[in-house]
Amino acid sequence: MTISPRHWLLCASILSAGSVPHLACAAGSLVSGGEKGQVTERSHASEPGSHHTKPKKRTKSTHGNNAFRGISARRSEEIMVTGSMLSKSRNSDANPVQTISSKQLTQTGLTNLGDILQRMPSIGSSGTGNSNTNGGGGASCIDLRNLGQQRVLVMIDGKRVALDSSAGANCVDTNTLPIQLIDNIEILKDGGSELYGADAVSGVVNIKLRHNLNTGSVTIRGGITGRGDGKTGMLSAYKGWNFDHERGNITVGATYNTTEGIMQRNRGWANPVQLDATGKRFGSSYSAQPLWQDNNGNTLGSTPSRYQFGQDSMLTNSVNTGTLYGDAHYDFDRHLTLYSNVLYSHRDSLSQLAPMPFYGSIPPSTLPSNLTVPANYPNSRFPGQDATMASRRFTEFGPRRLENSSDTYTVKSGLKGEIIDHWMYDASFTYGWNQNLEHDLNIGSYTNLLNGYGLQQVQQGNANSALAYNPSLCPSSGCASPFHPLSGKAAAYANATTNTHSYYQLRDWNLRIHNSRVVTMPWEHGGALGIALGMEHRGEHLSSTPDPLISSGQSMTNTTQYTGGGFNVTEGYAETSFNLLHNAFLAKDLTVDAQGRVSAYNTFGTTKNWKASINWMPTRDVRFRGTIGTSYRQPSVYELYQGQTLSYNQANDPCDMGAVGTYGAQSAVVASRCAQQKINTKTFTAQGSGQVPTLGGGNNKLNPETSRTYTFGAVFTPRWIPRLSLSAEFWHTTVSNTVGSLPTQYILDQCYTAGKECGLIQRDGVGQIQQVTANNMNIGGLRTSGVDLDLNYSLPLTPDDVVTVENNIQQLVSYQQQYTPGGQWYNYYGRLLYQNTGTGMANGVPTLRDYATATWRHKNFSITYMMQYMGGMTWNNSTRDLTSADGPRHSTPGMFEHDITLNYRWKKWNFQGGITNIANKRPPFVADGGQNSLGSLYSNFYAGRSFYLQAGLAF
């Protein structure tokens, strides 16, 4: 369909007038990007993220096809934008909101929403992704501004949704949100607690689904890497029906996604694994052959060779998701619309790790902390002396398989309409529920292992008790010997499978009332006064019940205890918008907005949050805007009530003979403090392959976090360069009283360089670290600032050709972390924290990130080029930057990724294909001790060059 001259003139006049921040006249419809991207504008009657405006009929053109096919002349005066409860023009909204259209989502060639959003420069590195194969549970969680996934609020159609209940996620799992059913995404890159409540510290991600459709679509997609693995597939369909003269509508949709995991051994850069920055240790010291030691910690016999665990592990998870979506509404009259929708998703994920490593129990388990075979054990390899199995990998069990199954549904029902004289209301109830099952195979039972060896504690319940030989404990197949590999029967007896169940429940009552034009200001060029009011009552509850074998400490894996708790909150909020001047001299628009929220928690009492903003457009070519506001976050159920759990965090023992010299001028101090604990740093070698057992858990004495954010910037839409939009935004966020756990390396370094936090470290009789305690606490503060630069330009070349360019840049200005109230601020600007970081901390903070796209459209054909850039970083171990003294590699270079997508539309069919990571770029090396890179930053490079094809039929 060719655009008529009248429509083209309308489009050109709007563009040249600069009344829309970004607008591209290209195939599809009249679109606006606000901050970024493209999104079809809506009628002012729609609510946030939805909803049920009647579809506009299109007038067919008699002209032939060209590059401007499908442009509509429908008006887009006012819409509901995330960050406001009022219908307003984007030009009168001061909030920095990035908009991503459904077309931009699909052109990436990716099937998981989390992977797509990771391309955005504002998305940080502390979220959970598909490369989290040890503890992620297959979920994908968003981090905004490197402030942590727990500090961003993810909504669907402006309302809260159910969280994934697993401890590794505790977030909205974006893997379960179907891309084909998304209309657009709005990202509020500013605090939002004053309108949306807790968790919106760094901002809000509002995912708007398709509603009120009278069309249908079926899409099928398949992809594969250049190595023949990492297969992806998708089948998606949706259909809508109007009824009763378009007063009602029913829309349904379904999507199935499958992503095949990639084995680590199939990527040469990922195997064998380098354990630390020295470049001297590869693979784990937990070998298939036991390491035996005497009572003084001296090695008995030969030291076994290191185990290359990368050969058994998966680099990325296998994830299968299925989603069902239903939406319905009926307009009785302008005063009453009844609506309801439901979103159900099921996710199955699989990850695989090397066989179970073992070196005894860790508190709170009361089983033997050391498996010490007594001197009188029959046929001992070391007759006449005790022998401790210091470490051993039970390869007889086979690789550990972590299978996760998750079911989530969110049901929303409500009434909306006009009360009187443009006063609108929306009353809704949302119920969300999640059930998560973690099914872990080949974990091993410590109790059965001891029985299989015929060993029992002399003092039951005392982890430091000696062991005695008792053959009556052995199974009917007979006693196994700890000095020989387990037989098939013995391995089956000692092996174990565990199941952990988690549940999450959300109940949310919400009432919103607003009028965007209450009165007109009583002076010349005065604009409208808008008022929005609301009340919300929300309750959340979560529980996680580990397998009895795990909670009792009898398994060979990390001991974890029960988690359970919840809260409820009653809130009231208000927004007032003053359009002080409109179409006045040096004030094309001048709007001031004020927002506030009062929240009463049953756990922490009452809190207040506020926000103020200003939007000034002196001429139609430029506008200036700024915001300042506060936010609040209640600690999550996991942060408050999570049972004690053990993890093996990447860290180096300062007393190790290879580590003590890396402390420079403080090396002598470290050696002296180690000597006080009878550790000789010239000969001592730490066990654990650079991993330190770390015990963490909840803390019911935590206090809430508070934060303050301000932004200011400008948007330029010059009339003399039609279709060009430039924007610049400075932002700064300070979070106080941050909730988190201290990094393991930080605790160790503080103890041995400054004599602090030593009470959190526990060593055994021979000096090996038995555990470091790092429970959740209010650890201090976090502050970060930066500049966003956005460019959008659309250039018609001929009546059949148009080129559109977009470029989104984030330039970081600062990023600092404080671990103790009033303590030192650590500068992580341009740093990559290559070891395990504390809870909610960024894994890497590049100074510059860039995402650019360029599209050339010729009639029904288009080609899109996409580029990502991430700046290089210096490695940091949480307390100091690494130097050449630590090893040959101590920094990471800047990284580019290039992708391309081709699209062709033929009648009702749409065909798309593309290549991601065209240059087959490998991820940069990082001595993370697990994958030789850092998935939270570089997972887009893990698969290598990949290809995909997609076909869709519209009807």
N, C-alpha and C positions, 0 to 999 in steps of 0.2 A: 504494500500500500504506500503510495507516494503522498508526501505531505503537500497540502494545498498552499498556494502563495500566501493566502490569508494567515494560515497557521504559522508559516515560516516567518512572516513579518511580525507576528505576535511574539514568537520565540526570540527573534532578534531584538525586538524592542525591550523585552524583559531583561535579556542579558545585558544590553548596553546601558539600561537604567540602573543596573547593579542592585535590583531589589531582592535578589536571591544571592546568598554568599557564594554558592558554587552551582553551576547549572550546565549540563551537557546536553546538547541536542543531538542525540544519537538514538539508535534503534532501541525500542522499548517504550519509553514514555518521557514526559517532561520530568526531569529528575533533579534533585538537589542533594548536595553532599554535606551541608552544614560545615562541619570541620573536615571530614574526609568522606570519600566514597560516594555512593549514589543511592538514593532512596526515593521512591515515588511519594510525593506529598499527598496528604490526606485532607479530607474535609475537616473543618474546625469542630465538627460534632463528635469526633472520635475520642475515645479515652486513651490513656497511655498504653501504647503497644497494641491497640486493637481499634476498633472493634467492629461494630456492626453498622457501618454506613452502607446504604444501598448502592450497588454497582452502577456506574455511569455508562450509558450506552454510547458507543463510538460511531462516528459518522464515517462511512467508507468513502475513500477518495477514488476518483476515476483515473488518476495518474499512475504511471508505472512504478515499479519498485526502485528505491534508491537508499542511500545511507541513512536517511532520516525516517525510515519506515516506523510507523507506530507512534509518532509524536502526538500527544493529546493536548487539546486546548483547555482542559479542565483547570479551574482555578485552584490555587493552593494558598489562600490568604492566611489561614491559621491552622495550626496543628498542635498536638500535644507532644511536647518534647521531654525526654527523660531529664529530670532535674527541676521540673516545675509541675504543679497540679493545675495550671491554667492553660487554656488554649491561647496561643499567641504566635506571631510571626517569629521565625528563627532570628530575624534581625533584632527583635526586642528581647532576646534571651541571652543573658551574659554567661551562661554556663558553657564550658568547653566540652562539647558533645561531638564525638566521632561516630559517623554513621557508615555502616557497611551493608551493602545491598546483597540480596540473594545471588545476583549475577556475579558479584565479586567473590562470593563464597565458592560457587561452583567452578569458576575459571581457574582456581588454584590447582585443581586436579586431586585434592585431598578429600578423604571421606570422613575424617574425624574433625569435629568443630574445634577441639582443643589444639590440634596441630595447625589449623588455619589461623586461629587467633594468635598463636605464638609468633606469627610473622609481624604482627603489629609492634612498632617500636615501644609503645607504652606498656606492653605485656612483659612482666618481669620473669625472673629465673627461679623463684622459690615455689612454683606450682608443681603439681604432680602431673607427669606425662606418661606416654606409652613406653618410654625407656626406663621407667621405674619398675624394674623386674623383681626387686626385693622389698616388698612392703607396700607397693602402690595399689595392689588389689585390682589393677586393670582400669582404675578410674583416671579421669583427666580433669585437673582443677586449674583455675585461672588465678594468676597473680598479677596485680596491677601496680605499676610504679616500683617494683621490687620491695613492696611493703608486706608481702606475704599473702597466701591464698585465704587466710582466715580474716583478712581485713578488706575484702572486696565482697560486695553483695551482688549475687546473680539472681535475676528475676526473669520470669516469663510473663509477657504482656503486663508489665508493671506490678505484678504481684509475686510474693514469695512462693518458693517451691520446696519440695522435699530434698533433704541432703542425703548423700551417700553415708551410711552409718559406719563404715569400716574405719578403724583407727588411722590407717594410712592415708585416708582421704578426708572424711568429715567435711565435705564440700558438695556443691552441685556438680555432678559428673557430666561434663559436656560431651563425653563419648555417647551418651544416651539421648542427646538432642538431635533429631533428624535434620540434616542440612536442607533437604528438598522441601521440608515443611516450614522453613524459616522465611519470613518475608524480608526482614532486615534486622540488624543489631545496632543498638545505640549504646555507646560507651561514654558514661559521664566520668570524665577524668578530673574529678574534684570530689571533696567530701560530700556525702549525701545523707548523713544521719538525721539532719533536721527535718527531712521529708520522709525518709524510708526507714529510719530506726537504726539499731545497732548493726555492726558489720560493715557499713558503708564508709569506712575510714578513708580508703584510697579512692573509692568511687563506686560506680554501679554499672553492671553489664546487664542491659535489658534486652532480652531476646524476644522479638515479636514474631509470632507464628501467623500462618495464613488463616484468614477468616473470610466468611461471607463470599465464598467462591461459587460461581455458576459454570465453572469449567472443570476440566480434568487433565491429568497428565500421568504418564507412565515413563519412568526413566530407569535405564539399566547401565551399569558401569563396571568395567573390569580393569585391573592394573597389575603390573608385575615389574620387578626390578631388573636391571640389566644382568644380574647374576642368576636370574631364574627363580628367585625366592621372594618373600615379602608380598605374596599375592594379595590383592584387595578386590572386593566385589561389593556391589550395591544394587539393590532392587527397591525402587520407591514408586509409590502411586498415591494420588489424591484425587478427590472428586467432590464437587459441591453442587447442591440443588437448591434453588429457590422454590417457594411454594406460597400459596394464598396471595397471589399478585405481588410477590416479592416482599411481603411482610415478614416472612420467615425464611430461614436458611438452615440447611444441614451440610456440614463439611466433614468429610472423613479422610483419613490418610494412614498409610502404613509404610514403614521403611525397614529393610534388613541390610545390615552392614557386616562384612567380615574382613578381618585383617589378619594375615598370617604372620606369626612371629618369626624373627630372624635369629638363627643360632650364632653365638659369638664366634665360634670356630670358623664360620664362613666369611669372616671379615679379618683379613690379615693384620690390620692395624689394631684389632681388639684382642688378639691372642698371640703370644702369651701376655699376661698382664704384669706390668711393672708396678711394684708395690709402693715405691716412694720416689721422691725427686732425685735420689742419688744415681739412679740408672744401674744399680748393682744387684738389685733383688727382683727376681721374677717368679711368679707363682707363690703359692701358699706354703708356709711351713707345716701346715696340717697335711701330712703325707698319708698315703695308704698304709705305710709301715709306721708303727708306733715309735715315738721318741721316748726312750726310757731314761730316767734320772734317779740318782740316789737321794737320800734324805737331805743332802747339802746342795742339791740342785746341779750336781755334776752329771754329765752325760754318761750313760752306761752303753757300751757298744758303740756302733757307728751312728753318725747323724744321718737320718734318711733324706733322700732327695726331695726337693720341693715339688709340690703338686700343681700342675697347670690347670687350674679350675676353669679357665675360660673355655676349655674344650667341651664342658658339660653344660654351660650356662647359656641362657637366651639373652640376646642383645635387646630385643624388643618383645613385648607381650603379644600373644595371640588374643584377639578380642573379637567377639561376635555380639552384636546388639540387634535387638528387634524392638520396634516402636509402633504403637497404635495410638492414633489421635482422633478425637471426635469433638466437634464444636457445633453448637446449635443456638439459635436465638429466634425470638418471635416478638415483633413490634405490635403491641396491642393498640397503642396510640403514641403520641409524642411524649406522654407522661410516663409510659411504662413499657419497658423492653425487658423481657425475661431472657437470660442467657446462661449457658452452661458449657463447660468443656472439660475434657479429661485427657490426660497424657499418661500412657503406661509404657514402661520400657523394661526390657529384660536384657541383662548383660552376662555373658560368660567370658571369662578370661583365663588364660593359662600362662604361667611363667615357670621356668625351670632353672634350678641352681645346682651347683656341684654337690656331690654326696655330703652327708652330714659330718661336720667337723666336731671334735669332742676333746675337752680336757678337764672334765669334772663339772660339778654343779656350781651355780652362782646363787648367792642369797637373792630372794628369801627361801630358796630350796634348802631343805635340811638333809638331803642326800650327800654323800661324801664329796667334799670340795676337791679332793684328789683321789684318783683311783690308784691306790697304793697296794700292790700285790705283796702279801707278807712273805718273809724269808722262808717260811716252811711250806710254801705252796708247792704241790706236786709237780715234778718235771719243770721246775723254774729254770728260765734261761740264765738267771743270775743267782745260783744257789747260795744260801747263807746270808743274803742281804735283802732288805726291802727294795722294791723297784716300783717307781711311780710312772704311770702312763701319762707323761706330760702333755702329749697331743697325739691325735690319731684321727684319720678320716675313714669313716666306715663305708668304703666303696661297695661293700657287699650288699648294702641296702639299695643301691642304685641312686641316680640323681633325685634330688628333692623336686617334687612337682607341686606347685601352688595353684590350686584351682579355686577360682572365685565365682560365685553366682550371686547376682543382685537383681532384685525386683523393686521397681519404684513406680508409684503412681501418684499423681496430683490431680485432684478433682476440684473444680471451681464452679460455683453457682452464684448468680446475683441478679439484682434488679437495678435498672438505670432509666433515666429519662429526665424530663424537665419538670421542675416543681412549679415555678411560675416566673414570668418575666426574665427568662434566660438563666434562672438559677437551676443548675443541673445537679443531679445526685447519682451516686453509684454505691450500692450496698452489696457486699459480697462475703461469701464464706469459702475459705480454701482449706481443704484437708489433704495432707500429704503423708505418705508412708513409704518406708524403705525397709527391706529385709535383705540381709547380706550373710552369705554362708562362705566361710573360708575352709576349704577342704585341702589339707596338706598331707601329702603322701611321702613315705620314706623318711619320717622324722626320727624314729627310734625311741625306745623306752629305756631310760637309765635303770629303772628298777629291774626290768627283765634282763638287761645286760649284766647287771651284778649277779642276779640269780643264775643266769646262764654260765657265768664264770664260777659260781659257787662261792661268792663273797658276800659277807654281811658285816654291818657295822657292829663294833663291840659295844658302843653306846648308841642305841637307836635314837634318832632325832638330833644327833650332834654331828654337824657337817664336818667337824675336825676330828672325828673319831677314827681310830685305826680300824682296819678291816681284818676279818678272820676267815679262814677257809672252812666252808660248811657244804659238803657235796649233796646234802639232802635238799638243798634249794634248787638243784639243777632240774631241768625238765626231763621228761621220760626219754628223750633222745640222748641224754647224757650231758656231762659237763663239757663246755668249750674251754679252750685255753686262751688266755689273753696274749700269749706269745705266738699265736698262729692265727691266720685268717679264719673267719667264721665259715663254717660249712653252710650249705643251703638251708638245712633245718635250723641251725643255730641262728642264722641271720633272720629267718622268718619269725623265730621266737622273739628276738630282741627288737625287731622292727615295729613300727607303729604308724598309724594314720590318725590325724587329729581333725576335729571340726570345731570351728568357732562361729557362734551365731551373734549377729548384731541387728538391732532394730532402731528405727528413728520414726518419730511421729510429730506432725505439725498440725496445729489448729489455729486458724487466723481469721478473725472477724474484722471487717474493714468497712468503714462508712466515709465517703468523700462527698463534699458539697462544694460547688464552685460556680462562680459567675465572672467571666472575663471582662464584662462591661457593666459594672454595677452603676456607675455614674460617669459623666464626663467632667473633667476638671473645670472649675468655674472661672477660667481665664482664657484669653486668646491663645489659640494653638494648643490648648490643653487636650490631653489624650484621655484614655479611659482608665478607670480604677478597677482592678481585678482583685477578687477575694476568693480564697479557697480555705475550707475548713475540713478537718477529718478526725476520726477516732479509730483506734485499732486496739484489739485485744488478741494477743498471741501467746500460745503455749507450745513449748518444745520439750520433748522427752527422748532420751537415748539410753540404750543399754547394750552392753557387749559381754557375752558369756563365753569365756575360753573353754576349750576342751578340758575336762577334769584332769587329764594327764598333764596338761600344760599349767593349769592353775595350781596344782599341787607340787609342781617342781619335779615331777617324776619323768618328764620327757627329756630328750637330749637337745631340745631347742630352747629358745628363749622363754623363761618363765614369765607368764602374764596373768594378772589377776582381774577379777570382775570390775567392770565399769558400769555405772548407772546413775542417773539423776535427771533433773530437768528444771525448768523455770517457767514462769508466766509473767507477762508484762501488759499493762494497760497504758495507752498513750493517746495524747491529743496533739494535733499539729495544725498549723495555720500558715498561710502565705498571702502576702499582700503585694500587689504590683501597681506602681504609680507611673503611668505614662505622662510625665510632667509636661513634655513638649512634643508636638508632632507637626512636621512641615513648617517649622519656624526657621528664622535666620540663624545659621550655625547650630541648628538643632533639628535636623531632619527627623531625628528620634532621640529622646532622652527618657530613659526608663530606669526607675529604681525599684528593686525587689527586696522584700524582707521575708524570711522564713523562720519558723521556730517550732520546737517540739518538746513536750514534757513527757517523760517516761517514768512510770512507777513499777519497779521490779520487786517481786517477792523475795529476791535474794540480796539485792544491794540498795534498795530504797529508791529515791527519786533523783533523776538527773534531768538537766535542761541542755538543749543544743540550739544553736541559732546560726543564721547565715544572712549576709547582706550582699547585694550585688548592684552594679550599675552598668548600663549600656548606653553609650553616647555615640550618635552618628551625626557629626557636624555637617557632612555632605553625603550624598548618595555613594561616594567613592570610597569612604573610609568610615570605620566605626571602631571605637575603643570600648573595652569592657574590663570589668574586674569583679572579683568575688573575695569574700573573707568569711570564714565560718568555722564552727567547731563540730567535732564528732565524738562518738562514744562507742566503746565495744565491751560488752559483757564477756568474760571468759567463757569459752565453750564448755560443754559437759565433759569432753575429754580432758580439757585443761584443768578442770576442777576436780573431777572424780576418777580419772583413769587409774586403774590398778597398776601396781608396780610391774614394769616390763623391762626386759634386758635386750639391749641391742649391741652390736659390735661396730663401734664407730671408728672411722679412719682417723688415726692419730699416732704420734710417735712418742715413745717413752723417753723423756729427757735424759734418763740415766743410761740409756743404751750407748755402748761404746761408739756407735756410728752417728749418734745424734748430739752428744754433749758438745762437740766441737763446733756445731752450727750456731751456737748462741753468742758468738763473737766475744765482746768484752765481758759478757756475763757467764761465759763458759766455766770460769773458776768458781763462781758462786754456785752454779748448778752442780758441779762436781762435789763441792763442799757439802751441799744439802743432801746429795745422794749418799755421801760417805757417812753422814749422821745416821742414815738408815742402814748402814753396813753394806752399802752397794759400791763396788769398785768399778768406776766408769771406764777403766782401762780394759777390763775383761768381761763386763756384764753384757749379755745379749738378751734383749727382750723377746719373749715369745709372742705369738699372735699375728705375725705377718703384717705389722703396721695397723692392726685393729685392736682397739681397747674395749673390753667389756664395760658397758655403760648402763647403769640402772636409772631409769626415769619413770615418771608417773605424775599423776595429778596432785593438786594442792588446793584443798577447799578453803584456804585462807587467802586466796588471790583477790586482789582488788581490780576493778575495771580499768581499761585503758581510756585515755582521753587524747584528743589530737586537735590541731588547728591547721587549717589549710588556707592559703590565699593564692589567687591567680590574677594576672592582669596581662592584657595583650591587645592586639589590633587585627582587624580584617580589612583587606584592601580589595575592592572590586572596581578598578578604574574603568570609566566609560570609554576611554580612548583605546582600551585593549579589551574588546568584548570577549566574554567567556573565560576571563582570567580571574582567579581568586587566589590571594596570598594571605596567609595568617601567621602570626607569631604570638606565642603564649609563654609567659614565665610562670612557673608554679613552684610552690614551696610547701612542704608538709612536715610537721613535727608531731611525733607520737610520744606521749609521756606514759610512764608507768607500764611499759611494754611487758606483755606476758610471754614467757618463753623459757627455754632451758639453755644453760651455758654450754658452749661448744666444749667437747672433751679436751681438745688441745689447749684451749684457753685455761681450763682448770689446771691442767698439768703445768703449763708454763707459769701461771700465777704462783703455784706452790714452789717451784724450784728456782724461780728468779726473784720473787718478792716475798715468799713465805706466807702467801695468802691461799685460802681455799684448800689447804692441805688436809683438812678434816674430811673432804669429799673423796679422798683417795685411799684405797685399802689394798695392801700388798700381802702376799703370803710369806711363809717362813724363809723362802729363798729369794725374796725380793721381787718376784713377778707381780705385776698389777693384777689383783683379783677382781677389782671393780672400781669404777668411778661413778659417783652418784651425781645425777644431774636432773633433779626434779624440776617441774615448772615453778617459776617464781616471777615476781615483778622485778625484772632485771635492770631497768633503767630507761633509756630513751632511744629514739630513732629519728633522724632528720635527713631529708633529701630535697633537692631542688633541681630544676632543669628548665630547658626551653624546648618547646614544640614548634617546628616550622612546617607548614603545609602549603603545597602548591597544587592547584587544579587548573587545567587549561584545555579547552576544546577548540580545535581549529578546522573548520570546513575547508577542504582543498578543492573539491568539485561538488556538483550536485549529488554525486554518488559516493564521495569519499570524505571521511572525517577522521581526524587523529585526536585522541584524548590522552593527556599526560597527567599523572598524579604522582606526587612525591611527598612522603611523610617522614620527617626527621625528628628524632629526639636527641638533643645534646644535653648530657648530664652536667650539672654545675657542682654538685656535692652529694655525698652519701656517707653518713656517719652513724656509728652504732655505739651505744653506751651499755655496759654490762652490769653496772652497779649504780644505784641512785647517787648522783653527785660525783661519780667516778670519771675516769678517763674516757674521752671520746676517741674511737678508733676510726681512722679514715679509710674507707673501702672504695673510694672513687677510683675507677679504672682498675679494680682488683678482682681477681678470680680466686674465690675461696675453694681451693681444690680438695680440701679435706671435708669431713662431715661438719656441717655448720649447726648452730643451735636452731631450735624450733622457730619457724617463720622467718629465718634470715635468708637473704639473697645468697645464691651460690656464685653469682658473678655479676659485676656491675660495670658493663662497658660504658665508656664515656660517650660513644656515638653509636646510634642505630638508625638505619635508613631502610625504607621500603618504597620502591618506585615501580610504577606500571606505565606502560605505553600501549595503546590500542589503536590499530588502524582498521577501519571498517569500510568495506567496499560492497555496497548493496547488501546481499545476504551473507557475505563472507566477512570474517574478522579474524585478526591475529593479535594476541596479547603477549607482550614480553613483561616478565616480572623479575625484579632484582631485590635481594636482601643484602644488607651489609651490617656487620657487627664488629666494632672496634676491638683491637688487641687489648690484653690485660696482663698485669703483673700478678704472679701467684702470691697468695697470702695464706698463712696457716691459722688465721683468726686473730693473731696477736702481732705478727710482723711480716714484712715482705721477704720473699726468698731472694737469695743472691747466688752468685756462682759458687759460693762456699757450700751451698746445699746440694748442688748437682748441676749437670750440664744444661738442664732446661729449667727455667724459672719464669717463663712468660709465654703468652699465647698470641699469635699474630691476628691481625684483622682478617675476617672471613667474608667472602662473597658467595652468594648462591644465585644462579640464573635459571629461570623456568620459562616455558613458552606454551601457549594454548592456542589452538586453531578451532574455529567454530563456523559451521555452515547451517543455514536454515533453508529447508526445502519443503514448501507447503506446510503441513502440520508437523513435519519432522524437524528435529534439531540434532545435529551431529557435532560431537566435540572430541578432541583428542589433544594430548599434550605430553610434554617431557618435563620432569622436574629434575633439578640438579643436572643441567645439561653437561656441565664440565666434569661430572662424576667426581666432584670434590670430596675428599675424605674429611672427617672432622679433625680438628687440631688435637694433638696429643695433650692429655692432662693426666698427671700421676694421681688419679683418683682412687687407685687400689682396687678398682672393680671392672672398668670397661675401657681403660686407656683414653677416656675422653669424659665429657660431662654432658649427660643427656638433657639436663634441664636447660642447657644453652644451645647445644649443637645436635639435638636429635634429628633435625631435618637433614643432616648429612649422613646419618647412620645407614640408610638403605642404599645410598649411592644413586646413580642415574636410574630413573624409573619412568615407565611409560603407562599411559592409560587411554582408553577409548570409552566414549559414552554416547548413548543414543536415547532420545526422548521423543515421545509422541504426545502432542496436545490435542485435546478434543473437547 
